[in-house]
Structures are given as structure tokens and as C-alpha cells.
């Protein structure tokens, strides 16, 4: 993929940070956005966008810090490093394939040549689908319209991310496969879905400071869970408080505070398999920037 020239930092001390308008991201960035933590002289300007849009913006090098899919990181590693904090990792759960009919005996075989609505070709959900059933056909649909697409018969199945993982049954849809559970059975590892990246041209000192700020924001949210959940509720697209709590608990966990050895191994395994399958080009430079590095 072709990348464009890097956009300069708009003003000294101002750092653009982009993330999804979802409950889990809102939860982890709340303390940073609300001024609950000391960020020194660093001022963060938050921008919101769906994950596929953020992946595309990162390809252009537009932002200093951004949430991205780990699939997309395979194309970004020359320009961005992974922050060791803020990952979305599913431990035996993840994107879900759903359909109008109950699951057949062998969903994986049944999906061959079926048309699946997916949230973007650079999402990790799509990467997992290609590893799971490369013969499936796909159509890109906005992530929050996939349930409608399947229910209306415009696709045979849908690949759900975000809160759709919890709400599909409300639409009368049936679970065919959970990519996180499938990945665990394959590897005995959690499924790393998204992370936050920082532009390498900021320099080591500033990258480490940003890592410290992000980790502090996550830890503050976890320590003040009720207040952070109340903020996250506003980004839940109709989930009730119980489901918001459940969803945030799924994707703001110990791996979010820090990937740790297991999380890093899971990222390596995912991108290695993607390369071996011809889905991504070449080896990926997995550089992690940690708060204590």
C-alpha cells in the first residue's frame, strides 16, 4: 500500500489522538480527555472516527497517536510504533459471525463462497475471517449497519465488532462462529484486535511520555470505574448500563493496561500467520513503547 507524506505536528505541545467513538475507547481515554491526570505540558486534542477510517488516516500518517487495527499495523510499522497500553484483546471472545439461520454443523465449511458483510478490509476482524475461511466472499459495510444488512438479506452473514457482539440476538440473528474462541482453539492465545500507535518521528522521549499518559488514563478509569462507565454510556449506541459494563469489561482488561508477554506473543502469532497466508507483506517490526521503557 502507498502511504502519503507525514503531516506535521500542528503546534508544539499539541498532540492529536484519534480513537473510536465506542464505550471501551471512551472509558480508557476519559481521564485524559477530562483532565483527570497530569499530562505535563502535553495537550491532547481528541478526534473520533470509526476504526476503518482511522486505519486509512494512519496510512497517510495524519495523526501523532491513533487507535488502529492490528491488521492495519502490518502496513504502518515503518512510521508508527505500538504503544504498550490501550490494546483491545479478546480472551476467548472477539468478532462474531452471525446469520439469519441457526448455525449448521460445520459453520466454517458452510461459509465458503457465502457473502459476508465486514466492517473494513484493514480490520483485524477481517484478517481473522480470512484466516478462518479464505474462500468466503465479502462486502464492506459500515460496522453499525451490518446487523441490518444481514437481517434484510443483503448478505448471507455478518462479521460483527463493537457492541454488535452483544446485540445480534435482539435482531433475531444466530451466532455461527466467534473469532476469539476459534483463535484460542488454534493457538491457546487471546485474539489481539486493536491497539494504539504513536508516530516514530516524535522521538523516544515524547513517545514514552505519551505512553505514560495513556497508561495513567486507563488506570485512572479502572480505579474510578463508576464515573468512567457513566462517561462511556454516552458512546454506547443504545446499550443499557448493564451491557455497557459488560462490553467495557470485555475490552478494557489487564491486557489493556499492558500487553504483557502473552499479549505481545499473540500479536506476533497473528501477524506471522497473516504473512504466512499471504494476507500481509513481509515481516512486521513489532516495536512496543511502554511507559516504563
LUMNU-408474 format. One record per residue (C-alpha): x negated, y negated, z. Coordinates in steps of 0.25 Angstrom, whole numbers, plus 5000, padded with zeros to 4 digits. Layout:
<sites>
<site X="X" Y="Y" Z="Z"/>
...
</sites>
This chain:
<sites>
<site X="5000" Y="5000" Z="5000"/>
<site X="4995" Y="4986" Z="4997"/>
<site X="4994" Y="4976" Z="5008"/>
<site X="4994" Y="4961" Z="5008"/>
<site X="4984" Y="4951" Z="5014"/>
<site X="4985" Y="4949" Z="5029"/>
<site X="4994" Y="4938" Z="5034"/>
<site X="4986" Y="4928" Z="5043"/>
<site X="4990" Y="4926" Z="5058"/>
<site X="5000" Y="4915" Z="5057"/>
<site X="4994" Y="4907" Z="5069"/>
<site X="4983" Y="4910" Z="5079"/>
<site X="4989" Y="4917" Z="5091"/>
<site X="5002" Y="4921" Z="5084"/>
<site X="5003" Y="4936" Z="5081"/>
<site X="5015" Y="4941" Z="5072"/>
<site X="5020" Y="4954" Z="5077"/>
<site X="5031" Y="4961" Z="5070"/>
<site X="5040" Y="4973" Z="5075"/>
<site X="5053" Y="4980" Z="5072"/>
<site X="5066" Y="4974" Z="5078"/>
<site X="5069" Y="4986" Z="5085"/>
<site X="5071" Y="4989" Z="5100"/>
<site X="5058" Y="4996" Z="5102"/>
<site X="5049" Y="4985" Z="5096"/>
<site X="5057" Y="4975" Z="5103"/>
<site X="5055" Y="4982" Z="5116"/>
<site X="5039" Y="4983" Z="5114"/>
<site X="5038" Y="4968" Z="5109"/>
<site X="5047" Y="4962" Z="5119"/>
<site X="5037" Y="4958" Z="5129"/>
<site X="5028" Y="4952" Z="5119"/>
<site X="5039" Y="4944" Z="5112"/>
<site X="5045" Y="4939" Z="5125"/>
<site X="5032" Y="4934" Z="5131"/>
<site X="5032" Y="4944" Z="5142"/>
<site X="5018" Y="4948" Z="5140"/>
<site X="5005" Y="4939" Z="5140"/>
<site X="5000" Y="4939" Z="5125"/>
<site X="4989" Y="4928" Z="5128"/>
<site X="4988" Y="4919" Z="5116"/>
<site X="4995" Y="4928" Z="5106"/>
<site X="5009" Y="4924" Z="5102"/>
<site X="5017" Y="4935" Z="5095"/>
<site X="5027" Y="4932" Z="5084"/>
<site X="5037" Y="4944" Z="5083"/>
<site X="5043" Y="4947" Z="5069"/>
<site X="5053" Y="4958" Z="5067"/>
<site X="5055" Y="4968" Z="5056"/>
<site X="5059" Y="4982" Z="5052"/>
<site X="5047" Y="4992" Z="5052"/>
<site X="5046" Y="4993" Z="5037"/>
<site X="5045" Y="4978" Z="5035"/>
<site X="5035" Y="4977" Z="5046"/>
<site X="5027" Y="4989" Z="5039"/>
<site X="5027" Y="4981" Z="5026"/>
<site X="5023" Y="4968" Z="5033"/>
<site X="5011" Y="4975" Z="5039"/>
<site X="5007" Y="4980" Z="5026"/>
<site X="5006" Y="4965" Z="5022"/>
<site X="4998" Y="4962" Z="5035"/>
<site X="5008" Y="4951" Z="5039"/>
<site X="5008" Y="4953" Z="5054"/>
<site X="4998" Y="4953" Z="5065"/>
<site X="5006" Y="4964" Z="5072"/>
<site X="5017" Y="4973" Z="5067"/>
<site X="5025" Y="4985" Z="5070"/>
<site X="5023" Y="4995" Z="5059"/>
<site X="5026" Y="5010" Z="5056"/>
<site X="5014" Y="5019" Z="5058"/>
<site X="5017" Y="5024" Z="5043"/>
<site X="5014" Y="5010" Z="5039"/>
<site X="5001" Y="5009" Z="5047"/>
<site X="4995" Y="5018" Z="5037"/>
<site X="4995" Y="5006" Z="5027"/>
<site X="4991" Y="4996" Z="5038"/>
<site X="4979" Y="5001" Z="5045"/>
<site X="4969" Y="4993" Z="5037"/>
<site X="4976" Y="4980" Z="5042"/>
<site X="4982" Y="4984" Z="5055"/>
<site X="4979" Y="4991" Z="5068"/>
<site X="4989" Y="4999" Z="5076"/>
<site X="4992" Y="4993" Z="5090"/>
<site X="4991" Y="5004" Z="5100"/>
<site X="5004" Y="4999" Z="5106"/>
<site X="5018" Y="4998" Z="5101"/>
<site X="5020" Y="5011" Z="5094"/>
<site X="5033" Y="5017" Z="5091"/>
<site X="5031" Y="5032" Z="5093"/>
<site X="5042" Y="5043" Z="5094"/>
<site X="5039" Y="5054" Z="5103"/>
<site X="5047" Y="5066" Z="5096"/>
<site X="5056" Y="5056" Z="5090"/>
<site X="5056" Y="5046" Z="5079"/>
<site X="5063" Y="5042" Z="5066"/>
<site X="5075" Y="5051" Z="5063"/>
<site X="5080" Y="5057" Z="5050"/>
<site X="5095" Y="5057" Z="5050"/>
<site X="5106" Y="5060" Z="5040"/>
<site X="5121" Y="5061" Z="5039"/>
<site X="5122" Y="5076" Z="5040"/>
<site X="5117" Y="5085" Z="5052"/>
<site X="5102" Y="5090" Z="5051"/>
<site X="5100" Y="5102" Z="5042"/>
<site X="5092" Y="5114" Z="5048"/>
<site X="5079" Y="5108" Z="5041"/>
<site X="5080" Y="5093" Z="5040"/>
<site X="5066" Y="5092" Z="5035"/>
<site X="5069" Y="5100" Z="5023"/>
<site X="5083" Y="5094" Z="5021"/>
<site X="5077" Y="5080" Z="5019"/>
<site X="5069" Y="5084" Z="5007"/>
<site X="5073" Y="5075" Z="4996"/>
<site X="5084" Y="5068" Z="5005"/>
<site X="5085" Y="5053" Z="5004"/>
<site X="5081" Y="5047" Z="5018"/>
<site X="5083" Y="5033" Z="5022"/>
<site X="5070" Y="5028" Z="5028"/>
<site X="5066" Y="5015" Z="5035"/>
<site X="5054" Y="5012" Z="5027"/>
<site X="5043" Y="5019" Z="5019"/>
<site X="5032" Y="5014" Z="5029"/>
<site X="5039" Y="5018" Z="5042"/>
<site X="5034" Y="5030" Z="5050"/>
<site X="5048" Y="5036" Z="5049"/>
<site X="5046" Y="5037" Z="5034"/>
<site X="5032" Y="5043" Z="5036"/>
<site X="5037" Y="5053" Z="5045"/>
<site X="5049" Y="5057" Z="5036"/>
<site X="5038" Y="5059" Z="5024"/>
<site X="5030" Y="5068" Z="5033"/>
<site X="5043" Y="5075" Z="5037"/>
<site X="5049" Y="5077" Z="5024"/>
<site X="5042" Y="5071" Z="5012"/>
<site X="5052" Y="5075" Z="5002"/>
<site X="5063" Y="5066" Z="5007"/>
<site X="5067" Y="5054" Z="4999"/>
<site X="5069" Y="5041" Z="5006"/>
<site X="5075" Y="5027" Z="5004"/>
<site X="5071" Y="5015" Z="5013"/>
<site X="5082" Y="5009" Z="5021"/>
<site X="5081" Y="4999" Z="5032"/>
<site X="5079" Y="5006" Z="5045"/>
<site X="5092" Y="5001" Z="5051"/>
<site X="5101" Y="5005" Z="5039"/>
<site X="5096" Y="5020" Z="5038"/>
<site X="5107" Y="5025" Z="5046"/>
<site X="5118" Y="5018" Z="5037"/>
<site X="5110" Y="5023" Z="5025"/>
<site X="5111" Y="5038" Z="5029"/>
<site X="5125" Y="5037" Z="5035"/>
<site X="5130" Y="5031" Z="5021"/>
<site X="5124" Y="5042" Z="5013"/>
<site X="5114" Y="5033" Z="5006"/>
<site X="5102" Y="5042" Z="5012"/>
<site X="5102" Y="5057" Z="5016"/>
<site X="5095" Y="5054" Z="5029"/>
<site X="5089" Y="5042" Z="5036"/>
<site X="5076" Y="5040" Z="5044"/>
<site X="5079" Y="5032" Z="5056"/>
<site X="5070" Y="5023" Z="5064"/>
<site X="5072" Y="5014" Z="5076"/>
<site X="5086" Y="5015" Z="5083"/>
<site X="5092" Y="5023" Z="5071"/>
<site X="5085" Y="5035" Z="5078"/>
<site X="5095" Y="5033" Z="5089"/>
<site X="5108" Y="5029" Z="5082"/>
<site X="5109" Y="5038" Z="5070"/>
<site X="5119" Y="5048" Z="5076"/>
<site X="5128" Y="5036" Z="5079"/>
<site X="5129" Y="5035" Z="5063"/>
<site X="5133" Y="5050" Z="5062"/>
<site X="5119" Y="5053" Z="5057"/>
<site X="5111" Y="5066" Z="5061"/>
<site X="5097" Y="5068" Z="5064"/>
<site X="5089" Y="5076" Z="5055"/>
<site X="5074" Y="5074" Z="5060"/>
<site X="5067" Y="5066" Z="5070"/>
<site X="5053" Y="5062" Z="5064"/>
<site X="5047" Y="5060" Z="5078"/>
<site X="5051" Y="5074" Z="5082"/>
<site X="5047" Y="5080" Z="5069"/>
<site X="5033" Y="5073" Z="5070"/>
<site X="5032" Y="5079" Z="5085"/>
<site X="5034" Y="5093" Z="5080"/>
<site X="5024" Y="5091" Z="5069"/>
<site X="5013" Y="5084" Z="5077"/>
<site X="5017" Y="5084" Z="5092"/>
<site X="5015" Y="5069" Z="5091"/>
<site X="5024" Y="5057" Z="5093"/>
<site X="5028" Y="5050" Z="5080"/>
<site X="5022" Y="5036" Z="5079"/>
<site X="5031" Y="5027" Z="5071"/>
<site X="5027" Y="5013" Z="5072"/>
<site X="5016" Y="5004" Z="5079"/>
<site X="5011" Y="4990" Z="5079"/>
<site X="4999" Y="4985" Z="5071"/>
<site X="4990" Y="4973" Z="5072"/>
<site X="4982" Y="4967" Z="5061"/>
<site X="4968" Y="4971" Z="5062"/>
<site X="4963" Y="4957" Z="5057"/>
<site X="4968" Y="4951" Z="5071"/>
<site X="4955" Y="4956" Z="5077"/>
<site X="4953" Y="4966" Z="5088"/>
<site X="4955" Y="4956" Z="5100"/>
<site X="4968" Y="4951" Z="5095"/>
<site X="4973" Y="4965" Z="5091"/>
<site X="4970" Y="4970" Z="5105"/>
<site X="4977" Y="4958" Z="5111"/>
<site X="4990" Y="4961" Z="5103"/>
<site X="4989" Y="4976" Z="5107"/>
<site X="4989" Y="4971" Z="5122"/>
<site X="5001" Y="4962" Z="5120"/>
<site X="5009" Y="4973" Z="5113"/>
<site X="5006" Y="4983" Z="5123"/>
<site X="5009" Y="4974" Z="5134"/>
<site X="5023" Y="4971" Z="5128"/>
<site X="5026" Y="4985" Z="5127"/>
<site X="5022" Y="4988" Z="5141"/>
<site X="5030" Y="4976" Z="5146"/>
<site X="5042" Y="4980" Z="5139"/>
<site X="5041" Y="4994" Z="5145"/>
<site X="5039" Y="4988" Z="5159"/>
<site X="5051" Y="4979" Z="5157"/>
<site X="5060" Y="4989" Z="5149"/>
<site X="5074" Y="4984" Z="5152"/>
<site X="5070" Y="4970" Z="5147"/>
<site X="5063" Y="4975" Z="5135"/>
<site X="5075" Y="4984" Z="5132"/>
<site X="5084" Y="4972" Z="5133"/>
<site X="5076" Y="4965" Z="5122"/>
<site X="5075" Y="4978" Z="5114"/>
<site X="5090" Y="4979" Z="5114"/>
<site X="5091" Y="4967" Z="5104"/>
<site X="5083" Y="4975" Z="5094"/>
<site X="5091" Y="4988" Z="5095"/>
<site X="5101" Y="4986" Z="5083"/>
<site X="5113" Y="4990" Z="5091"/>
<site X="5107" Y="5001" Z="5101"/>
<site X="5113" Y="5001" Z="5115"/>
<site X="5104" Y="4999" Z="5127"/>
<site X="5102" Y="5014" Z="5129"/>
<site X="5098" Y="5017" Z="5115"/>
<site X="5088" Y="5005" Z="5115"/>
<site X="5082" Y="5010" Z="5127"/>
<site X="5081" Y="5024" Z="5121"/>
<site X="5075" Y="5018" Z="5108"/>
<site X="5065" Y="5010" Z="5115"/>
<site X="5061" Y="5021" Z="5123"/>
<site X="5058" Y="5029" Z="5111"/>
<site X="5049" Y="5020" Z="5105"/>
<site X="5043" Y="5011" Z="5116"/>
<site X="5035" Y="5022" Z="5124"/>
<site X="5021" Y="5026" Z="5128"/>
<site X="5016" Y="5026" Z="5114"/>
<site X="5021" Y="5012" Z="5112"/>
<site X="5013" Y="5007" Z="5124"/>
<site X="5001" Y="5014" Z="5117"/>
<site X="5000" Y="5025" Z="5106"/>
<site X="4990" Y="5033" Z="5115"/>
<site X="4983" Y="5045" Z="5110"/>
<site X="4995" Y="5052" Z="5106"/>
<site X="5002" Y="5041" Z="5098"/>
<site X="4989" Y="5038" Z="5091"/>
<site X="4987" Y="5053" Z="5087"/>
<site X="5002" Y="5052" Z="5082"/>
<site X="4999" Y="5040" Z="5073"/>
<site X="4986" Y="5047" Z="5067"/>
<site X="4994" Y="5060" Z="5065"/>
<site X="5005" Y="5053" Z="5058"/>
<site X="4997" Y="5045" Z="5048"/>
<site X="4988" Y="5057" Z="5046"/>
<site X="4999" Y="5065" Z="5042"/>
<site X="5005" Y="5054" Z="5033"/>
<site X="4991" Y="5053" Z="5026"/>
<site X="4990" Y="5068" Z="5024"/>
<site X="5004" Y="5068" Z="5018"/>
<site X="5000" Y="5057" Z="5008"/>
<site X="5010" Y="5047" Z="5015"/>
<site X="5000" Y="5036" Z="5019"/>
<site X="4986" Y="5034" Z="5013"/>
<site X="4973" Y="5037" Z="5019"/>
<site X="4969" Y="5038" Z="5034"/>
<site X="4974" Y="5027" Z="5043"/>
<site X="4965" Y="5019" Z="5052"/>
<site X="4973" Y="5020" Z="5066"/>
<site X="4967" Y="5008" Z="5073"/>
<site X="4975" Y="5006" Z="5087"/>
<site X="4973" Y="4993" Z="5094"/>
<site X="4976" Y="4995" Z="5109"/>
<site X="4978" Y="4985" Z="5120"/>
<site X="4966" Y="4990" Z="5128"/>
<site X="4957" Y="4993" Z="5116"/>
</sites>
